[in-house]
Amino acid sequence: MPRYEFRCRACGETFEVSRPMAEANEPAECPHGHDDTVKLLSTVGVSGLAQSPRPAGGGCCGGGCCG
């Protein structure tokens, strides 16, 4: 289930709420009971290893053009 980050305008608390995507824009209540909150924009973190393509062929220049 996606997690959404909110900030309370009354006390400044930042908190997360897990809810279905269909309810992403619904208001959220602060853990301290305040209802004046705003949903924050989140960045998506993706981790993994990316590898650069290796040149085809061989030799010092990566191609067979060396004499």
C-alpha positions in Angstrom: 0.0 0.0 0.0 1.4 3.4 -0.9 2.6 5.8 1.8 1.9 9.5 1.6 3.7 12.2 3.5 1.8 15.1 5.1 2.7 18.2 7.2 0.5 19.7 9.8 0.2 23.5 9.4 -0.8 23.9 13.1 2.2 22.3 14.7 4.7 21.6 11.9 4.7 17.8 12.4 5.6 15.7 9.3 3.9 12.3 9.2 3.2 9.4 6.8 -0.1 7.8 6.1 -0.6 4.4 4.3 -3.7 4.3 2.1 -4.9 3.1 -1.3 -4.1 5.3 -4.3 -7.8 6.1 -4.7 -7.6 7.9 -1.4 -4.3 9.7 -2.0 -5.8 13.2 -2.0 -8.1 12.7 1.0 -7.4 14.9 4.0 -5.3 13.4 6.8 -5.4 14.2 10.5 -2.2 15.0 12.3 -1.1 12.6 15.0 -1.7 15.4 17.5 -5.4 15.8 16.4 -5.0 18.8 14.1 -6.9 18.7 10.8 -5.1 21.5 9.0 -2.7 19.4 7.0 -1.1 19.5 3.6 0.1 16.5 1.4 3.7 16.9 0.5 5.2 16.0 -2.9 7.4 12.9 -2.6 10.3 11.8 -4.7 10.4 8.1 -5.7 13.6 6.3 -4.7 14.7 3.5 -6.9 17.7 1.5 -6.1 19.6 -1.0 -8.2 22.8 -1.4 -10.1 23.1 -0.1 -13.6 25.9 -1.3 -15.8 27.4 0.7 -18.7 27.4 -1.2 -22.0 30.8 -2.6 -22.8 32.4 -1.8 -26.2 32.2 -4.6 -28.7 35.4 -6.0 -30.1 38.7 -5.7 -28.5 42.0 -3.8 -28.6 42.9 -0.6 -27.1 40.3 1.5 -29.0 37.4 -0.9 -28.5 37.1 -1.7 -32.1 39.7 -3.5 -34.4 40.9 -0.3 -36.0 44.3 -0.4 -34.4 47.0 -1.7 -36.7 
